[in-house]
Amino acid sequence: MIIKKKLKNPIFCIVAMNENRIIGDGKNLLWHLPGDLKRLKKMTMGCPLIMGRKTWESIGRPLPGRANIVLTNSISWRASGAIVVNSFENAITKADEWIDLNMEINENVIQKKIFLFGGAEIYKIGLEYCDNIEMTKVKFNSKTGIQFPKLNEKDWEKTKLEHNFATNDVPEHSYWHYRRIV
Ligand SMILES: NC(=O)c1ccc[n+]([C@@H]2O[C@H](COP(=O)([O-])OP(=O)(O)OC[C@H]3O[C@@H](n4cnc5c(N)ncnc54)[C@H](OP(=O)(O)O)[C@@H]3O)[C@@H](O)[C@H]2O)c1
């Protein structure tokens, strides 16, 4: 059990998953959803992102306009554009510091929220700090891969925001907001 009042800035989880909670194959996503990527960019711009080293490697570059905070157990791992941390608590500290510093520079472009950006190992550690999940549900037939942790369904109020039917290249998907109610 964590003490949420200790959080200076709220942490929002953002994730895309299929019916079996699969989020990727370990290296990449399994689908390409251009609309979802645009939405993710808009939602996360001006925020710190907390991600695992494997998710960082899968993206392959820092996402601009955001702090790219990368968790690794290695004390020597470095990457240009990554803020490297060795614990989740330190990731939160770095995220809060980044928000404070950048609010001073340009408060109009900074949002006072942090995103839990994945992958599964980082969701597993960070979900308990989140009262909100921005979830994309993708209709994609796969039972194997990296899996999002199982949520206790009754702990969350779920609102469907938008539904997108499949087109030639893009699978059916919908956007949901989950809000923690307990
Ligand atoms: N669909 C989505 O929304 C979404 C979002 C993000 C990622 N993904 C997918 O998820 C997959 C990657 O997920 P993943 O679970 O395999 O890896 P991950 O969570 O991205 O990264 C795991 C790495 O994080 C580091 N780490 C984990 N816990 C740590 C701790 N307590 N302290 C310090 N470092 C820690 C370790 O790095 P070291 O090995 O360097 O020690 C570990 O190997 C990819 O397929 C990616 O495409 C999907």
The ligand as a Tripos MOL2 file, in Angstrom:
@<TRIPOS>MOLECULE
LIG
   48    52     1     0     0
SMALL
NO_CHARGES

@<TRIPOS>ATOM
      1 N1          1.4230   -1.0510  -25.8600 N.am      1 LIG1
      2 C1          1.9430   -0.1450  -25.0550 C.2       1 LIG1
      3 O1          1.2620    0.7830  -24.6060 O.2       1 LIG1
      4 C2          3.3840   -0.2500  -24.6740 C.ar      1 LIG1
      5 C3          4.0080    0.7450  -23.9070 C.ar      1 LIG1
      6 C4          5.3490    0.5870  -23.5700 C.ar      1 LIG1
      7 C5          6.0460   -0.5340  -23.9930 C.ar      1 LIG1
      8 N2          5.4190   -1.4750  -24.7370 N.ar      1 LIG1
      9 C6          6.1110   -2.6880  -25.1600 C.3       1 LIG1
     10 O2          6.5410   -3.3690  -23.9960 O.3       1 LIG1
     11 C7          7.6700   -4.1590  -24.3070 C.3       1 LIG1
     12 C8          8.7680   -3.8740  -23.2840 C.3       1 LIG1
     13 O3          8.2770   -4.1350  -21.9890 O.3       1 LIG1
     14 P1          9.1220   -4.9620  -20.9070 P.3       1 LIG1
     15 O4          8.2460   -5.2230  -19.7470 O.co2     1 LIG1
     16 O5          9.7680   -6.1290  -21.5980 O.co2     1 LIG1
     17 O6         10.3080   -3.9690  -20.5470 O.3       1 LIG1
     18 P2         10.3270   -2.5100  -19.8730 P.3       1 LIG1
     19 O7          9.3890   -2.4620  -18.7300 O.co2     1 LIG1
     20 O8         10.2000   -1.4830  -20.9330 O.co2     1 LIG1
     21 O9         11.8470   -2.4400  -19.3580 O.3       1 LIG1
     22 C9         12.3270   -3.3980  -18.4760 C.3       1 LIG1
     23 C10        13.6610   -2.9260  -17.9600 C.3       1 LIG1
     24 O10        13.4720   -1.8540  -17.0380 O.3       1 LIG1
     25 C11        14.4790   -1.9220  -16.0360 C.3       1 LIG1
     26 N3         13.8450   -2.1010  -14.7360 N.ar      1 LIG1
     27 C12        12.7240   -2.7980  -14.4350 C.ar      1 LIG1
     28 N4         12.4490   -2.7120  -13.1190 N.ar      1 LIG1
     29 C13        13.4290   -1.9660  -12.5820 C.ar      1 LIG1
     30 C14        13.6870   -1.5140  -11.2480 C.ar      1 LIG1
     31 N5         12.8820   -1.8340  -10.2100 N.pl3     1 LIG1
     32 N6         14.7820   -0.7580  -11.0390 N.ar      1 LIG1
     33 C15        15.5910   -0.4230  -12.0570 C.ar      1 LIG1
     34 N7         15.3900   -0.7970  -13.3430 N.ar      1 LIG1
     35 C16        14.3140   -1.5630  -13.5910 C.ar      1 LIG1
     36 C17        15.3810   -3.1030  -16.3770 C.3       1 LIG1
     37 O11        16.3930   -2.5750  -17.2290 O.3       1 LIG1
     38 P3         17.8780   -3.2510  -17.2980 P.3       1 LIG1
     39 O12        17.6720   -4.5650  -17.9850 O.co2     1 LIG1
     40 O13        18.6520   -2.2630  -18.1160 O.co2     1 LIG1
     41 O14        18.3610   -3.3710  -15.8970 O.co2     1 LIG1
     42 C18        14.4460   -3.9850  -17.1690 C.3       1 LIG1
     43 O15        15.0780   -4.8940  -18.0330 O.3       1 LIG1
     44 C19         8.0500   -3.8280  -25.7450 C.3       1 LIG1
     45 O16         7.4950   -4.8020  -26.6220 O.3       1 LIG1
     46 C20         7.3620   -2.4860  -25.9690 C.3       1 LIG1
     47 O17         7.0660   -2.2730  -27.3430 O.3       1 LIG1
     48 C21         4.1120   -1.3540  -25.0930 C.ar      1 LIG1
@<TRIPOS>BOND
     1     1     2 1
     2     2     3 2
     3     2     4 1
     4     4     5 ar
     5     4    48 ar
     6     5     6 ar
     7     6     7 ar
     8     7     8 ar
     9     8     9 1
    10     8    48 ar
    11     9    10 1
    12     9    46 1
    13    10    11 1
    14    11    12 1
    15    11    44 1
    16    12    13 1
    17    13    14 1
    18    14    15 2
    19    14    16 1
    20    14    17 1
    21    17    18 1
    22    18    19 2
    23    18    20 1
    24    18    21 1
    25    21    22 1
    26    22    23 1
    27    23    24 1
    28    23    42 1
    29    24    25 1
    30    25    26 1
    31    25    36 1
    32    26    27 ar
    33    26    35 ar
    34    27    28 ar
    35    28    29 ar
    36    29    30 ar
    37    29    35 ar
    38    30    31 1
    39    30    32 ar
    40    32    33 ar
    41    33    34 ar
    42    34    35 ar
    43    36    37 1
    44    36    42 1
    45    37    38 1
    46    38    39 2
    47    38    40 1
    48    38    41 1
    49    42    43 1
    50    44    45 1
    51    44    46 1
    52    46    47 1
@<TRIPOS>SUBSTRUCTURE
     1 LIG1         1 GROUP 0 **** ****
